[in-house]
Amino acid sequence: MKNNTVQSNIMRFVKAAVISLALIGVEFIIGFLVYRNAVSVAYSGIIDGYTESAKKISADLSKSISDNADYDLSASLSDGNVEINGTSYVASDSVNRNILSSDFTVAALSDLIDNSSADDFIKNDKKTYAVYVEKTGETSANLSLKNMDALTAGISLAGFNGLAVFSDSRRTVYVYDINRDDAGKKGIAASLSYKFDFSDGAATETTEIDGSTYAVALSKIDGTDFYAGGYADFSAKEKIMSDLKLRIVLLFAILGVAVIILVFASVFLLDKKINGSDAPYKIVTDGYGKILRSNKAFGWDFPDATLIKERVNRFDEKNQYAITVPQDGEDKILTCHAEKKSDGTVSLSAEKLTVPFGTDVETEHEDTMRGVYETLAADKDVLVGEAFFENLHDVKVIFGRDFAEKVRNALVERIKEKFQYVFQMDYYHIGIIHPDGKTLKHVLRDLPEYVAYFNKVVSVNENLVKAVVKCGFAMSDNMMESRDYEYVMTAVNAALSRSRERTDDPLLKVDYYLYHESQKSVYSRYFFKIDIPKMLAENSFLLEYQPQYSLKDNKIVAFEALFRVRKSIAVKASTADIIAYAEQSGAMILLGDFIFNTGMQFAKSIEGSGVSVSLNVSLIQLMQAGFVDNFMKLYRKYDLKPGSIAIEITESYLIRTLDETVKKLEILRSNGIGIHLDDFGTAYSSFHYLQDLPITAIKVDQIFIRDILKNKHSQLISKTIIDIARSLNLQSICEGVETDEQFEYLKNINGDLIQGFLISRSVDAETARKMITDYRYVPKKKTEDE
């Protein structure tokens, strides 16, 4: 017992550690997002504050410039000379070039006068002036000058160290700073700079000055080509943000420690609760299940119970078990934890088995189904079934998830009305168990009525929805080859698959099948097993290539690669069955690698001929997490050129996988891989596939081609698909072409490519290579006439 306790505590510790790591990982992600967002918001708030202050400074300065009427100096410009206070000077080059193009500028006297003619008055004047320009002629103007210090005297710095004015050439033309002398102002003017563009009229950025970080915020002065604003030492703000970062990190570190403590406490306490005293029933049995004593709750609910049917001495203390207690002629299922005592007795903490039913895929529900089946099937016949909500996804797509959930719940309630045990296997599949007893023979007799009831219209929010529920059942009895859960579920799935098979014969369309071992020969193809890895190793498979012929260019322009089993290999299964088995058994990755490798190797061998190769991709392959990476790895391995490979996806797959599919296909398309939409028009055709998917070709299914010469509907559908493809700049590929007349008809309605026995069946790689240069279509009638 001590060893078991130690082992249980170790398991609890591992469980708590795993949960803690997962939660801390989530916390780390949330913390990082909070950290980044908080710092970003804080930084943005400071920067936005500076920008708003710059706008106010610019507005105040603009008002001061507009309202000013008193000038400090008057001057005039005429024919390249500037006259100030009666003295004439040679104008600087910048004045001659620029001053007459604007009615306002900011400059020092030294900026207006050429150095060669500047006297002491000009050289000693260190002020910066607002210069108002009144043009009097082509080369002349009156100039009024006002000291910028006077214009800015009443303007609040609003948290800035100083005020600055820039020209539109990004040159600092004026600096006002109460803490700096003229030399300091000159130094800061030389250091200030900005890189941003004024798309919004105002902006702020940081820059380095004398080893410190400064924020520079500017806004355009209305009616001028100048920008005004302020600059501020940003070092203190950076320290505030650094402190904020540290506090956020410390907060989440403390939360992480708290999470670890809570998880460990919860795991140890809850495990003890689950395994211990909180279960309502306390039962002590001998090793063979004979009840020695029990608590009052068990005695009240099971007054006649004397035996647990299971060999409880085989239970360990780590797992939860289902046990069977006879009561009122029927078996009741309880779930329990066991504790073995040193005297050989077993203490059970038990409660009634509540069949769990959630809203999303949770595999433990199927595990519970297994436990109940194994308990019941130990000594009695059991009916096992599976219901599939075939059109539930379509309902969700059309009406939304909440509506579909109500439909689903209504269907589940119908199933629960008819069967004793109901389990969720995943969102679309419901498990069913009904043990032998008083009602089983009635259930078997009434199965057709039950399934018809499941398929009745469902009313939700006054909307009537047709339910499509397919079922498969199997009778687990002594005739079964094996009563193992896996074998029985294989039989159930065989019956379900048979009920879901499509057929054009209305007499063969049924909503359920009941498997019995006496009928196994009917279901043999569902039970076959193939060692796909071994067959791959023995080179049992190959690809053949069926040509796709251009109606316009009159030559083969593409091949579809088709999976085949070598004729020398005896396998009682079709290629479709083998692929389906590979998908179900997890061998599709291996088989897919063989198909992609072989197909790309062939594509490389015909590179330069202008002929591409298309490879079929199944839903299972497309939904694999690493599908795109694996496919692109092979594509690069053969160094294939864009346009040499395409993949074919079937339209019916997209009903359930559109969102997940688009991104993967876009990656492939961006690497020059074509995307063909197969069987368009045969399932739930939607034009938004053509809008959302990066497809390059649409394949017209052979069901429309087969009778295209005499069926107006087939003619209209085929022509419509071809016209849509052409208008969207996509290729149309018509499958199943077998006659000259079909060839001519499709050519007349502007089909692009055809594929079918008229051109060729699928052929081996060597024959396909020869056909590229040797084959040209010649009508059979013409051949016969010759």
C-alpha positions in Angstrom: 0.0 0.0 0.0 2.8 2.4 0.8 4.3 1.8 -2.6 1.0 2.5 -4.3 0.6 5.7 -2.3 4.1 6.9 -3.3 3.4 6.0 -7.0 0.1 7.9 -6.8 1.8 10.9 -5.3 4.4 10.8 -8.1 1.7 10.7 -10.7 -0.1 13.6 -9.0 3.2 15.6 -9.0 3.8 14.9 -12.7 0.2 15.9 -13.5 0.5 19.1 -11.5 3.9 19.9 -13.2 2.5 19.4 -16.7 -0.6 21.5 -15.9 1.6 24.2 -14.3 3.9 24.3 -17.4 0.9 24.6 -19.7 -0.7 27.4 -17.6 2.6 29.2 -17.2 3.1 29.0 -21.0 -0.4 30.6 -21.5 0.4 33.2 -18.8 3.7 33.9 -20.5 1.9 34.6 -23.8 -0.7 36.8 -22.0 2.0 38.5 -20.0 4.0 39.3 -23.1 0.9 40.7 -24.8 0.0 42.8 -21.8 3.6 43.9 -21.4 3.9 44.9 -25.0 0.5 46.6 -25.1 1.1 48.5 -21.8 4.4 49.8 -22.9 3.1 50.6 -26.3 0.1 52.5 -24.8 2.3 54.3 -22.3 4.8 55.3 -25.0 1.9 56.3 -27.4 0.3 58.4 -24.7 3.5 60.3 -24.0 4.2 60.8 -27.8 0.6 61.8 -28.4 0.8 64.3 -25.6 3.9 65.9 -27.1 2.2 66.0 -30.5 -0.9 67.8 -29.2 1.4 70.3 -27.4 3.3 70.9 -30.6 0.0 71.6 -32.3 -0.9 74.2 -29.7 2.5 75.9 -30.0 2.2 76.0 -33.7 -1.3 77.5 -33.5 -0.3 80.1 -30.9 2.8 81.1 -33.0 0.6 81.3 -36.2 -1.8 83.6 -34.3 1.1 85.7 -33.1 2.5 86.0 -36.6 -0.9 86.9 -38.0 -1.8 89.5 -35.3 1.6 91.3 -35.2 1.6 94.9 -36.4 4.7 96.3 -34.7 8.0 95.6 -36.4 11.6 96.0 -35.1 13.2 96.7 -38.5 12.1 97.7 -42.0 14.1 96.8 -45.1 13.7 96.7 -48.9 14.9 94.4 -51.6 15.6 95.8 -55.1 17.7 94.3 -57.9 19.8 92.1 -55.7 20.4 94.7 -52.9 18.9 94.9 -49.4 18.6 98.3 -47.7 18.4 98.3 -43.9 18.3 101.6 -41.9 19.4 103.6 -44.9 22.4 101.3 -45.6 22.5 99.2 -48.8 23.9 95.7 -48.7 24.4 93.0 -51.3 21.6 90.4 -50.9 22.6 86.8 -50.1 22.1 84.1 -52.7 19.3 82.5 -50.7 17.4 85.9 -50.6 17.7 86.3 -54.3 16.5 82.7 -54.9 13.8 82.3 -52.4 12.5 85.3 -50.6 10.2 86.6 -53.4 8.5 83.2 -53.6 6.8 83.5 -50.2 5.2 86.3 -48.1 6.8 85.0 -44.9 10.1 83.6 -43.8 12.3 83.3 -40.7 15.9 84.4 -40.9 18.8 86.3 -39.2 20.2 89.5 -40.7 23.3 87.5 -41.6 21.0 85.2 -43.7 19.7 88.2 -45.7 23.1 89.8 -46.4 26.0 88.5 -48.4 29.1 88.1 -46.2 31.2 90.3 -48.5 29.1 93.4 -47.7 28.2 92.7 -44.1 29.3 95.4 -41.6 29.6 95.3 -37.8 25.8 96.0 -37.4 24.9 92.9 -39.4 27.6 90.8 -37.8 26.8 91.8 -34.2 23.1 91.3 -34.6 22.4 87.7 -33.2 18.6 87.9 -33.3 16.3 85.7 -35.4 13.5 87.6 -37.2 10.1 86.8 -38.6 10.3 88.4 -42.0 7.1 89.6 -43.7 7.5 90.1 -47.4 5.4 92.5 -49.5 6.3 92.1 -53.1 6.5 95.4 -55.1 7.9 94.1 -58.4 9.4 91.2 -60.1 12.7 91.7 -58.2 11.7 94.0 -55.4 9.9 93.8 -52.2 9.4 95.6 -48.9 10.5 93.6 -45.8 9.2 94.0 -42.3 11.2 92.3 -39.5 10.0 91.3 -36.1 12.2 89.7 -33.4 11.2 86.0 -33.0 11.8 86.2 -29.2 9.1 88.8 -29.0 6.7 86.7 -31.1 7.2 83.6 -28.9 7.3 85.5 -25.5 3.8 84.7 -24.6 3.7 81.1 -25.9 3.7 78.3 -23.2 6.3 75.6 -23.6 3.8 73.1 -22.3 6.3 70.6 -20.8 9.0 71.2 -23.4 12.6 72.3 -22.6 12.5 74.6 -25.6 10.7 75.8 -28.7 12.0 75.3 -32.2 11.1 76.4 -35.7 12.2 74.4 -38.8 12.1 75.2 -42.4 10.5 72.9 -45.0 14.1 71.9 -45.9 14.4 70.4 -42.3 16.8 73.2 -41.2 16.5 74.6 -37.7 15.9 78.3 -38.1 15.0 79.3 -34.6 15.4 78.0 -31.0 14.0 79.5 -27.8 15.4 77.8 -24.6 15.2 79.6 -21.2 18.0 77.4 -19.8 20.5 78.0 -22.6 22.6 81.0 -23.6 23.1 82.0 -27.2 25.9 79.4 -27.6 23.8 76.7 -26.1 20.9 77.6 -28.4 23.2 77.5 -31.4 24.4 74.1 -30.3 20.9 72.7 -29.8 19.8 74.1 -33.2 22.7 72.3 -34.9 21.8 69.0 -33.1 18.0 69.0 -33.6 16.7 67.0 -36.5 13.7 65.1 -37.6 13.0 62.3 -40.1 9.3 62.0 -40.2 6.9 63.2 -42.9 3.9 65.4 -42.0 1.1 63.4 -43.6 -1.1 64.3 -40.6 0.2 67.9 -40.2 1.9 67.0 -36.8 4.2 64.3 -35.5 6.7 63.4 -32.8 9.9 61.3 -32.8 13.0 60.8 -30.6 16.6 61.7 -31.4 20.0 61.6 -29.6 21.5 64.9 -28.5 24.8 65.0 -26.5 24.2 61.4 -25.3 20.6 62.0 -24.1 17.4 61.1 -25.7 15.1 64.0 -26.8 11.6 64.0 -28.1 11.0 66.4 -31.0 7.4 67.3 -31.7 6.4 69.6 -34.6 3.3 70.9 -36.3 3.0 73.0 -39.5 2.5 76.8 -39.0 -0.7 77.7 -40.9 -0.1 79.8 -43.9 3.7 79.3 -44.0 6.2 76.7 -45.1 7.6 76.4 -41.5 7.1 73.9 -38.7 7.0 74.8 -35.0 7.0 72.8 -31.9 9.1 71.8 -29.0 11.9 69.5 -27.8 12.1 67.8 -24.4 14.6 65.6 -22.6 13.0 62.1 -22.9 15.4 60.4 -20.4 13.0 60.7 -17.4 10.1 59.3 -19.5 12.2 56.4 -20.5 13.0 55.6 -16.9 9.3 55.7 -16.1 8.6 53.2 -18.9 11.5 51.0 -17.7 10.0 51.0 -14.2 6.6 50.0 -15.8 8.2 47.1 -17.7 9.9 45.9 -14.5 6.6 46.1 -12.5 4.7 44.1 -15.2 7.4 41.4 -15.2 7.3 41.2 -11.4 3.5 41.0 -11.4 3.4 38.1 -13.8 6.3 36.3 -12.0 4.2 36.5 -8.8 1.2 35.3 -10.7 3.2 32.4 -12.1 4.3 31.3 -8.6 0.6 31.6 -7.5 -0.5 29.5 -10.4 2.0 26.8 -9.5 0.9 26.7 -5.9 -2.8 26.6 -6.8 -2.3 23.9 -9.4 -0.4 21.7 -7.0 -2.8 22.2 -4.2 -5.8 21.6 -6.5 -4.4 18.4 -8.1 -3.5 16.8 -4.8 -6.7 17.9 -3.0 -9.1 17.1 -6.0 -7.4 13.8 -6.7 -8.0 12.8 -3.1 -11.5 14.0 -3.4 -12.2 12.0 -6.6 -10.4 8.9 -5.2 -11.7 9.3 -1.7 -14.6 10.2 0.5 -16.7 12.4 -1.7 -18.1 9.6 -3.8 -21.6 8.8 -2.4 -21.3 5.0 -2.3 -18.8 3.2 -0.1 -18.5 -0.5 -0.7 -16.2 -3.1 0.7 -15.9 -6.4 -1.2 -13.7 -9.4 -1.3 -11.4 -9.9 -4.2 -14.1 -11.5 -6.3 -16.7 -8.7 -5.9 -18.8 -10.2 -3.1 -20.2 -7.2 -1.1 -19.1 -7.5 2.5 -20.5 -4.2 3.7 -21.5 -0.7 2.4 -22.6 2.7 3.6 -26.3 3.7 4.0 -26.5 5.5 0.6 -25.6 2.4 -1.3 -27.9 0.3 0.9 -30.8 2.6 0.2 -30.3 2.7 -3.6 -29.3 -1.0 -4.0 -31.1 -2.9 -1.2 -30.8 -6.3 -2.9 -27.2 -6.0 -4.2 -24.9 -8.7 -3.0 -22.3 -8.9 -5.7 -20.1 -6.7 -8.0 -19.8 -8.7 -11.2 -16.2 -7.6 -11.9 -13.1 -9.2 -10.4 -12.3 -6.1 -8.4 -9.0 -7.5 -7.1 -7.6 -6.8 -10.6 -8.3 -3.1 -10.3 -5.3 -0.8 -9.6 -5.6 2.5 -7.7 -4.6 4.8 -10.5 -7.6 4.3 -12.8 -11.3 4.7 -12.8 -13.4 1.7 -13.5 -17.0 0.8 -14.5 -18.6 -1.8 -12.3 -21.9 -3.6 -12.8 -24.5 -3.9 -9.9 -27.6 -6.1 -10.5 -30.8 -4.2 -9.5 -34.5 -4.9 -10.3 -33.6 -7.4 -13.0 -31.3 -5.0 -14.8 -27.7 -4.1 -14.5 -26.7 -0.7 -13.2 -23.4 0.8 -14.1 -21.4 2.6 -11.5 -18.0 4.3 -11.9 -15.5 3.8 -9.1 -12.0 4.0 -7.7 -10.5 1.1 -5.8 -8.2 0.8 -2.8 -6.8 -2.6 -2.0 -6.5 -3.5 1.7 -3.9 -5.6 3.4 -6.5 -8.1 4.5 -7.4 -8.9 0.8 -10.6 -6.8 0.8 -11.1 -4.0 -1.7 -12.7 -0.7 -0.8 -14.6 1.0 -3.6 -15.6 4.7 -3.7 -18.4 4.7 -6.4 -21.0 6.9 -8.0 -23.6 6.4 -10.7 -22.3 6.6 -14.2 -23.5 9.8 -15.8 -23.0 9.6 -19.5 -21.1 12.8 -20.4 -22.3 14.9 -23.2 -20.5 18.1 -24.3 -20.4 20.3 -27.3 -17.0 19.6 -28.9 -14.7 16.7 -29.5 -13.5 15.1 -26.2 -12.1 11.7 -26.6 -12.7 10.7 -23.0 -16.3 10.2 -24.0 -15.4 7.4 -26.4 -13.1 5.9 -23.7 -16.2 5.8 -21.4 -18.1 4.1 -24.1 -15.3 1.5 -24.3 -15.5 0.9 -20.5 -19.3 0.5 -20.5 -19.1 -1.9 -23.5 -16.4 -4.1 -22.0 -18.4 -4.2 -18.7 -21.7 -5.2 -20.4 -20.2 -7.5 -23.1 -18.5 -9.7 -20.4 -21.7 -11.8 -20.0 -24.4 -10.6 -22.4 -25.2 -9.7 -25.9 -24.9 -6.0 -26.7 -26.2 -3.8 -29.6 -23.5 -1.2 -30.4 -24.1 1.6 -32.9 -22.9 4.9 -34.2 -25.0 7.8 -35.6 -23.5 10.3 -37.9 -25.1 13.8 -38.4 -24.4 14.0 -42.2 -25.7 17.4 -43.0 -24.9 19.1 -39.6 -21.9 20.9 -41.0 -24.0 22.3 -43.9 -26.6 23.5 -41.4 -23.8 25.3 -39.4 -22.5 26.9 -42.6 -25.9 28.2 -43.6 -27.5 29.1 -40.2 -24.5 29.5 -37.9 -23.0 27.5 -35.0 -25.7 28.4 -32.4 -28.5 27.3 -34.6 -26.6 24.1 -35.6 -26.0 23.4 -31.9 -29.8 23.5 -31.3 -30.4 21.1 -34.2 -27.7 18.8 -32.9 -29.1 18.8 -29.3 -32.5 17.9 -30.6 -31.2 15.0 -32.6 -29.2 13.8 -29.5 -32.3 13.9 -27.4 -34.1 11.7 -30.0 -31.4 9.2 -29.9 -31.3 9.2 -26.0 -35.1 8.5 -26.1 -34.5 5.2 -27.8 -31.3 3.7 -26.4 -30.0 3.0 -22.9 -26.5 4.5 -23.3 -25.5 7.4 -25.5 -21.9 8.8 -25.9 -20.3 11.6 -27.7 -17.6 10.4 -30.0 -17.0 13.7 -31.7 -19.1 16.7 -32.8 -20.7 14.7 -35.6 -20.7 11.1 -34.3 -22.7 9.7 -31.4 -22.0 6.3 -29.9 -24.8 4.0 -28.9 -25.0 1.0 -26.6 -28.0 -1.1 -25.7 -27.5 -4.2 -23.6 -29.5 -7.4 -23.7 -32.5 -7.4 -21.5 -36.2 -6.8 -21.5 -36.1 -4.2 -24.3 -33.4 -5.3 -26.7 -35.6 -7.4 -28.9 -38.1 -4.5 -29.2 -35.2 -2.2 -30.1 -34.0 -4.6 -32.9 -37.5 -4.9 -34.2 -38.1 -1.2 -34.2 -34.8 0.0 -35.6 -36.3 1.2 -38.9 -38.8 3.3 -37.1 -36.1 4.7 -34.8 -33.8 5.8 -37.6 -36.8 7.2 -39.5 -37.6 9.2 -36.4 -34.0 10.5 -36.2 -34.4 11.8 -39.8 -37.6 13.7 -39.3 -37.6 17.5 -39.7 -36.3 19.4 -36.7 -38.0 22.7 -35.7 -35.7 25.4 -34.3 -36.9 29.0 -33.8 -39.8 28.2 -36.2 -37.4 27.1 -38.9 -37.8 23.5 -40.2 -34.6 21.7 -41.0 -34.3 18.4 -42.7 -32.1 16.1 -40.6 -29.9 13.6 -42.3 -28.7 11.0 -39.8 -26.9 7.9 -41.0 -26.5 5.0 -38.6 -24.5 1.8 -38.4 -25.2 -1.0 -35.9 -23.5 -4.3 -35.0 -24.8 -7.1 -32.8 -22.1 -8.2 -30.4 -23.0 -11.8 -29.5 -21.3 -15.2 -29.3 -21.3 -15.5 -33.1 -18.8 -12.6 -33.3 -15.3 -13.7 -34.5 -14.0 -11.4 -31.7 -15.9 -9.4 -29.1 -13.1 -7.0 -28.6 -14.2 -3.4 -28.7 -11.9 -2.6 -31.7 -13.4 -5.5 -33.7 -17.0 -4.5 -32.8 -16.4 -0.9 -33.7 -14.9 -2.0 -37.1 -18.2 -3.8 -37.7 -20.2 -0.7 -36.7 -18.1 1.5 -39.0 -18.6 -0.9 -41.8 -22.3 -0.7 -41.4 -22.2 3.1 -41.1 -19.9 3.4 -44.2 -22.3 1.2 -46.2 -25.3 3.4 -45.2 -23.4 6.5 -46.4 -22.4 5.1 -49.8 -23.8 7.1 -52.7 -26.0 5.3 -55.2 -28.3 6.4 -58.0 -30.7 3.5 -57.2 -33.4 4.8 -54.8 -34.0 1.2 -53.6 -30.4 1.0 -52.3 -30.6 4.3 -50.4 -30.9 3.5 -46.7 -30.2 5.4 -43.6 -28.8 2.5 -41.5 -27.4 -1.0 -41.7 -27.3 -3.6 -38.9 -24.1 -5.8 -39.1 -24.2 -9.4 -38.0 -21.4 -11.8 -38.2 -23.4 -14.1 -40.4 -23.3 -11.4 -43.0 -19.6 -10.7 -42.9 -19.0 -11.7 -46.5 -21.2 -8.7 -47.5 -18.8 -6.4 -45.6 -15.6 -8.1 -46.4 -14.1 -5.0 -48.1 -14.4 -3.1 -44.9 -12.4 -5.6 -43.0 -9.5 -6.2 -45.3 -6.0 -5.3 -44.0 -3.1 -4.3 -46.1 0.5 -3.9 -45.0 1.1 -0.6 -46.9 4.7 -0.1 -45.6 5.6 -3.6 -46.7 4.0 -3.2 -50.1 5.8 0.1 -50.6 9.1 -1.6 -49.7 8.4 -4.4 -52.2 7.6 -1.8 -54.9 4.0 -3.1 -55.3 2.6 0.3 -56.3 3.1 2.6 -59.3 1.7 5.7 -60.9 0.1 5.8 -64.3 -0.5 8.9 -66.3 -3.7 9.8 -68.2 -3.1 12.6 -70.8 -5.0 15.9 -70.9 -5.4 17.1 -74.5 -5.6 20.7 -75.6 -8.6 21.3 -77.9 -7.0 24.6 -79.1 -3.3 23.5 -79.6 -4.2 19.9 -80.7 -1.6 18.3 -78.5 -1.1 16.8 -75.0 -0.4 19.5 -72.5 -0.8 17.7 -69.2 -1.1 14.4 -67.4 -3.1 13.4 -64.3 -1.1 11.0 -62.2 -3.2 8.0 -61.1 -2.3 5.5 -58.3 -2.2 1.9 -59.3 -1.3 -1.6 -57.9 1.1 -3.5 -60.1 -0.9 -6.2 -62.1 1.4 -8.9 -60.7 0.2 -8.2 -57.2 -2.9 -10.0 -56.0 -4.9 -7.7 -53.8 -8.7 -8.1 -53.4 -9.3 -4.4 -53.1 -9.6 -1.4 -55.5 -7.2 1.4 -55.5 -9.9 3.6 -53.8 -10.2 1.0 -51.0 -6.5 1.0 -50.5 -6.3 4.8 -50.3 -9.3 4.8 -47.9 -7.6 2.1 -45.8 -4.4 4.1 -45.7 -6.3 7.2 -44.5 -8.0 5.2 -41.8 -4.9 3.3 -40.7 -2.5 6.3 -40.6 -0.4 5.1 -43.5 -1.5 7.9 -45.9 1.6 10.0 -45.1 3.8 7.2 -46.4 1.6 6.5 -49.4 1.3 10.2 -50.1 5.1 10.6 -50.1 5.3 7.8 -52.6 2.7 9.4 -54.9 4.3 12.9 -54.7 7.9 11.6 -55.1 7.0 9.5 -58.1 4.8 12.1 -59.7 7.4 14.9 -59.3 10.2 12.6 -60.6 8.1 12.1 -63.7 7.4 15.8 -64.0 11.2 16.5 -63.8 11.8 13.9 -66.6 9.5 15.8 -69.0 10.5 19.3 -67.9 11.0 21.6 -70.9 8.3 19.9 -73.0 5.6 22.3 -71.8 3.6 19.5 -70.2 2.6 19.6 -66.5 1.6 16.8 -64.1 -1.4 17.0 -61.7 -1.4 15.0 -58.4 -4.5 14.1 -56.5 -4.6 15.2 -52.8 -7.1 13.8 -50.4 -8.7 15.6 -47.5 -6.6 13.6 -45.0 -3.4 14.7 -46.6 -4.5 18.3 -47.0 -5.5 18.6 -43.4 -2.2 17.2 -42.1 -0.3 19.9 -40.1 2.9 19.5 -42.1 1.4 18.9 -45.5 2.6 22.1 -47.2 6.1 21.9 -45.7 6.5 18.2 -46.8 5.1 18.9 -50.3 7.4 22.0 -50.8 10.4 20.0 -49.6 9.8 17.4 -52.3 9.1 20.2 -54.9 12.4 21.8 -54.1 14.2 18.5 -54.0 13.5 18.0 -57.7 14.1 21.7 -58.5 10.8 21.9 -60.5 9.9 25.0 -62.4 6.7 27.0 -61.8 3.8 25.5 -63.8 5.2 22.0 -63.9 3.1 20.6 -61.1 -0.6 21.0 -60.0 -2.6 19.4 -57.3 -6.2 18.3 -57.6 -8.7 18.8 -54.8 -12.3 17.5 -54.8 -15.0 20.1 -54.4 -16.9 18.0 -51.8 -14.0 18.2 -49.4 -14.3 22.0 -49.3 -17.7 21.9 -47.6 -15.9 21.0 -44.3 -12.5 22.4 -44.8 -12.7 25.7 -46.7 -11.2 28.0 -44.0 -8.3 25.6 -43.2 -7.7 25.0 -46.9 -7.3 28.5 -48.3 -4.1 29.4 -46.6 -2.4 26.2 -47.6 -3.4 26.5 -51.2 -2.3 30.1 -51.3 1.2 29.1 -50.2 1.4 26.4 -52.9 0.0 28.7 -55.6 2.6 31.4 -54.7 5.3 28.9 -55.4 4.1 28.2 -59.0 2.0 25.1 -58.2 -1.4 24.9 -60.0 -4.6 24.2 -58.2 -7.3 22.2 -60.0 -10.8 22.0 -58.6 -12.1 18.5 -59.4 -15.7 17.4 -59.8 -17.1 20.9 -59.9 -20.8 20.9 -60.0 -21.4 17.5 -58.4 -21.6 18.4 -54.8 -22.5 21.7 -53.1 -21.0 24.0 -55.8 -20.5 27.5 -54.5 -19.1 30.3 -56.5 -17.4 31.7 -53.4 -14.9 28.8 -53.9 -13.9 30.4 -57.2 -13.5 33.7 -55.4 -11.7 32.5 -52.2 -9.5 29.7 -53.6 -6.4 30.4 -55.7 -7.4 27.8 -58.3 -6.1 27.6 -61.8 -8.4 25.1 -63.4 -11.9 23.7 -63.0 -12.6 20.1 -64.0 -16.0 19.3 -65.5 -17.1 15.9 -64.1 -17.8 13.1 -66.5 -21.4 12.7 -65.3 -22.1 15.8 -67.4 -20.0 14.7 -70.3 -21.4 11.2 -70.5 -24.8 12.3 -72.0 -23.8 15.8 -73.2 -25.0 15.1 -76.7 -28.6 14.4 -75.8 -29.2 15.9 -72.3 -30.0 19.6 -72.4 -29.3 20.0 -68.7 -25.8 18.4 -69.1 -25.2 20.7 -72.1 -26.2 23.8 -70.1 -24.2 22.9 -67.0 -21.1 22.0 -68.9 -21.2 25.2 -71.0 -21.9 27.3 -68.0 -18.9 25.9 -66.1 -16.6 26.3 -69.2 -17.8 29.9 -69.6 -17.3 30.7 -66.0 -13.8 29.3 -66.1 -13.0 31.3 -69.2 -14.3 34.6 -67.8 -12.2 34.0 -64.6 -9.1 33.2 -66.7 -9.1 29.6 -65.5 -8.7 26.5 -67.6 -11.6 24.1 -68.0 -10.8 20.3 -68.1 -13.6 18.0 -69.3 -13.3 14.4 -68.0 -14.7 11.2 -69.4 -14.5 12.1 -73.1 -14.9 8.9 -75.1 -16.3 9.8 -78.5 -15.5 12.0 -81.5 -18.8 13.7 -81.2 -18.1 14.7 -77.6 -14.7 16.0 -78.7 -16.3 18.2 -81.4 -19.1 19.4 -79.1 -16.7 20.5 -76.4 -14.4 22.1 -78.9 -17.4 24.1 -80.2 -18.3 25.4 -76.8 -14.7 26.5 -76.2 -13.6 23.9 -73.7 -9.8 24.0 -73.1 -8.7 20.5 -72.3 -10.2 17.1 -72.4 -9.4 13.8 -70.6 -10.8 10.4 -71.3 -10.5 7.1 -73.1 -10.9 8.8 -76.5 -7.3 10.1 -76.1 -5.9 7.3 -73.9 -6.4 5.3 -70.8 -3.7 5.9 -68.1 -0.3 4.6 -69.2 3.1 4.0 -67.7 5.7 6.7 -67.5 7.7 5.6 -70.5 4.7 5.4 -72.8 3.5 8.8 -71.5 6.9 10.4 -72.4 6.6 9.1 -75.9 3.0 10.3 -76.3 4.1 13.9 -75.7 5.9 14.0 -79.1 4.2 11.2 -81.0 0.5 11.5 -80.3 -2.0 13.7 -82.2 -5.7 13.1 -82.1 -7.3 11.9 -85.3 -11.1 11.2 -85.4 -12.0 7.6 -85.6 -14.2 8.2 -88.7 -11.4 9.8 -90.5 -9.1 6.9 -89.7 -11.7 4.4 -90.9 -12.2 6.3 -94.2 -8.5 6.3 -94.8 
